[in-house]
């Protein structure tokens, strides 16, 4: 099976799982403003930095504040292991709000692999997350785990290779699978489909403006969200080896 067919099957399978589970669905609109940076410290080590300012109803109210940092270990230039910490603040929003604002402390590990297939740049990202979620009702935290797999492709526009001062298209699909103790009726807790237009300033800096279809299944299996998210993302990588 060729790569294009695999990608299409992966995307539609994830979307089909979300659609088949529909119950009480809240349709909502949000905007995410994002910064990403992978900063090379040595040939083997790097620092991952990330912040996402997520707003509900475009910019009116908070949806979520997310900060992530991590230590990158480069197996090769195209294969990277990362382990890190995330601090997330989630707010009541929309038609199915949580009872109160709560904090999450998240430990995460991932393996990222890059490959080239014809004109396409392909990235596979495998991520595990250990989540410590504040539970305001009992003044403590509950522990949850999930796995994520993101398949991303990038297609240069007007060039065979990614070029400076040139546009590109970016697309990805990413399901979230819950596992371990405490999993409710939402083993497939989330599925994301993304499409964006990007502009590469140089090898270290690019900007993407895109659309994310985020489908969320709540723990009771009855309440779902279909979020239509506008995303504006800046990537700015530094190389301290020079």
C-alpha positions as CSV (number, residue, x, y, z in Angstrom):
1,X,0.0,0.0,0.0
2,X,1.5,3.4,-1.0
3,X,2.0,6.3,1.5
4,X,-0.9,8.4,0.1
5,X,-3.4,5.6,0.5
6,X,-2.1,4.9,4.0
7,X,-2.5,8.5,5.0
8,X,-6.0,8.7,3.7
9,X,-7.1,5.5,5.4
10,X,-5.6,6.8,8.7
11,X,-7.4,10.1,8.5
12,X,-10.8,8.7,7.5
13,X,-10.5,5.9,10.1
14,X,-10.0,8.4,12.9
15,X,-12.8,10.6,11.6
16,X,-15.1,7.6,11.3
17,X,-14.4,6.6,14.9
18,X,-15.4,10.0,16.1
19,X,-18.5,10.3,14.0
20,X,-19.7,6.8,15.0
21,X,-19.6,7.7,18.7
22,X,-21.7,10.9,18.4
23,X,-24.2,11.6,21.2
24,X,-24.7,15.1,22.6
25,X,-22.4,17.2,20.4
26,X,-21.4,20.8,21.2
27,X,-20.2,22.7,18.1
28,X,-17.8,25.4,19.1
29,X,-15.3,27.9,17.7
30,X,-11.9,28.7,19.1
31,X,-8.6,30.3,18.2
32,X,-5.1,29.0,19.3
33,X,-2.1,31.2,19.2
34,X,1.1,29.0,19.4
35,X,4.8,29.2,19.6
36,X,7.2,26.3,19.1
37,X,11.0,26.1,19.4
38,X,13.5,23.3,19.2
39,X,16.9,24.7,20.2
40,X,20.0,22.7,19.4
41,X,22.5,22.7,22.2
42,X,25.0,20.1,21.0
43,X,25.0,17.5,18.2
44,X,23.1,15.2,20.5
45,X,21.1,17.4,22.9
46,X,18.4,20.1,22.4
47,X,15.8,22.0,24.3
48,X,12.1,22.0,23.3
49,X,10.0,25.1,24.3
50,X,6.3,25.6,23.5
51,X,3.4,27.8,24.6
52,X,-0.2,27.8,23.4
53,X,-2.7,30.5,24.2
54,X,-6.1,28.9,23.5
55,X,-9.1,31.2,23.4
56,X,-12.8,30.3,23.1
57,X,-15.2,32.1,20.6
58,X,-12.1,33.4,18.8
59,X,-10.6,35.7,21.5
60,X,-13.4,36.4,24.0
61,X,-12.6,34.0,26.9
62,X,-10.1,31.5,28.0
63,X,-10.2,27.9,26.8
64,X,-6.8,26.7,27.9
65,X,-3.2,27.9,28.7
66,X,-0.5,25.3,27.8
67,X,3.2,25.4,28.4
68,X,5.6,22.6,27.5
69,X,9.4,22.2,27.9
70,X,11.5,19.1,27.1
71,X,15.0,17.8,26.6
72,X,15.6,16.5,23.0
73,X,18.1,13.7,22.3
74,X,19.0,13.3,18.6
75,X,19.5,9.7,17.6
76,X,20.1,11.1,14.1
77,X,19.1,14.3,12.4
78,X,15.9,12.6,11.5
79,X,15.1,10.7,14.7
80,X,14.7,12.4,18.1
81,X,13.7,11.3,21.5
82,X,12.2,13.8,23.9
83,X,11.1,13.8,27.6
84,X,9.5,16.8,29.3
85,X,7.0,18.5,31.5
86,X,3.8,20.4,30.7
87,X,1.8,22.9,32.8
88,X,-1.8,23.3,31.6
89,X,-4.6,25.5,33.0
90,X,-8.1,24.5,31.7
91,X,-11.0,26.9,32.0
92,X,-14.8,26.5,31.9
93,X,-16.0,27.3,28.3
94,X,-18.7,26.5,25.8
95,X,-21.9,24.5,26.1
96,X,-20.4,21.7,28.2
97,X,-18.1,23.6,30.7
98,X,-16.1,21.9,33.4
99,X,-17.3,22.9,36.9
100,X,-14.2,25.0,37.7
101,X,-10.8,26.0,36.4
102,X,-8.2,23.3,37.1
103,X,-4.5,22.7,36.7
104,X,-2.8,19.7,35.1
105,X,0.8,18.7,35.5
106,X,1.8,16.5,32.6
107,X,4.9,14.3,32.1
108,X,5.5,13.3,28.5
109,X,7.8,11.3,26.3
110,X,7.9,11.1,22.5
111,X,9.8,9.7,19.5
112,X,9.8,11.8,16.4
113,X,10.8,10.5,13.0
114,X,11.2,12.4,9.7
115,X,11.3,11.0,6.3
116,X,11.1,12.1,2.7
117,X,8.7,10.5,0.2
118,X,8.9,12.2,-3.2
119,X,8.0,15.9,-2.7
120,X,6.4,15.2,0.7
121,X,8.1,15.7,4.0
122,X,6.6,13.2,6.4
123,X,6.8,13.2,10.2
124,X,5.7,10.4,12.6
125,X,5.3,11.5,16.2
126,X,4.6,8.9,18.9
127,X,3.8,10.4,22.4
128,X,3.0,9.1,25.8
129,X,1.5,11.3,28.5
130,X,1.2,10.8,32.3
131,X,-1.4,13.4,33.5
132,X,-2.0,14.6,37.0
133,X,-5.3,16.5,36.9
134,X,-6.5,18.7,39.7
135,X,-9.8,17.5,41.2
136,X,-11.3,20.6,42.9
137,X,-14.0,18.6,44.6
138,X,-11.6,16.5,46.7
139,X,-8.7,19.0,46.8
140,X,-6.4,16.5,45.2
141,X,-5.3,15.1,41.8
142,X,-6.3,12.1,39.7
143,X,-3.9,10.2,37.5
144,X,-4.6,9.4,33.8
145,X,-2.6,8.2,30.9
146,X,-2.9,8.4,27.1
147,X,-1.0,7.7,23.9
148,X,-1.0,9.9,20.8
149,X,0.2,9.3,17.3
150,X,0.5,12.2,14.8
151,X,1.1,11.7,11.1
152,X,2.1,15.0,9.5
153,X,2.9,15.8,5.9
154,X,4.4,19.0,4.4
155,X,4.2,19.8,0.7
156,X,6.3,22.7,-0.7
157,X,4.4,25.1,-3.1
158,X,6.2,26.0,-6.3
159,X,9.4,24.0,-5.4
160,X,10.3,20.4,-5.1
161,X,12.2,21.1,-1.8
162,X,11.3,23.4,1.1
163,X,12.9,26.7,0.2
164,X,13.4,30.0,2.1
165,X,10.9,32.8,1.5
166,X,8.4,30.2,0.1
167,X,5.0,28.8,1.0
168,X,4.1,25.2,1.9
169,X,1.0,23.2,2.9
170,X,0.9,21.3,6.1
171,X,-1.6,18.6,7.2
172,X,-1.9,16.1,10.0
173,X,-4.1,13.6,11.8
174,X,-3.7,12.7,15.4
175,X,-5.9,10.3,17.6
176,X,-5.6,10.3,21.4
177,X,-6.0,6.9,23.0
178,X,-6.6,6.6,26.8
179,X,-5.4,3.6,28.7
180,X,-4.7,2.4,32.2
181,X,-6.7,2.9,35.5
182,X,-9.6,5.3,35.5
183,X,-10.4,5.2,31.7
184,X,-14.1,6.0,31.2
185,X,-16.2,5.5,28.1
186,X,-13.8,7.5,26.0
187,X,-10.9,5.3,25.1
188,X,-10.7,7.3,21.9
189,X,-10.7,10.6,23.8
190,X,-9.8,12.9,21.0
191,X,-9.1,13.1,17.3
192,X,-7.6,16.0,15.4
193,X,-7.5,16.8,11.7
194,X,-5.4,19.8,10.6
195,X,-4.7,21.7,7.4
196,X,-2.6,24.9,7.1
197,X,-0.8,27.3,4.8
198,X,2.7,28.0,5.9
199,X,5.5,30.4,5.0
200,X,9.1,29.5,5.6
201,X,11.4,32.5,6.3
202,X,14.5,30.4,6.6
203,X,15.5,26.9,8.0
204,X,14.9,28.1,11.6
205,X,11.7,30.2,11.3
206,X,8.3,29.5,9.8
207,X,4.7,30.6,10.3
208,X,1.5,28.6,9.8
209,X,-2.1,29.7,9.6
210,X,-4.5,26.8,9.6
211,X,-7.7,25.1,10.6
212,X,-8.0,22.3,13.2
213,X,-11.1,20.1,13.5
214,X,-10.8,18.8,17.1
215,X,-13.3,16.1,18.1
216,X,-13.4,15.4,21.9
217,X,-15.3,12.6,23.7
218,X,-15.9,13.2,27.4
219,X,-15.4,10.5,30.0
220,X,-19.1,9.6,30.2
221,X,-19.2,8.8,26.5
222,X,-22.4,10.9,26.1
223,X,-21.0,14.4,25.8
224,X,-18.8,15.3,22.8
225,X,-17.3,18.5,21.4
226,X,-16.6,19.3,17.8
227,X,-14.3,22.3,17.9
228,X,-13.5,24.4,14.8
229,X,-10.2,26.0,15.7
230,X,-8.3,28.7,13.9
231,X,-4.6,28.2,14.5
232,X,-1.8,30.7,14.2
233,X,1.6,29.1,14.9
234,X,5.2,30.5,14.9
235,X,8.2,28.1,14.9
236,X,11.5,29.7,15.9
237,X,14.4,27.3,16.3
238,X,17.8,28.4,17.6
239,X,21.2,26.6,17.1
240,X,23.7,27.2,19.8
241,X,26.3,25.0,18.2
242,X,27.5,27.9,16.0
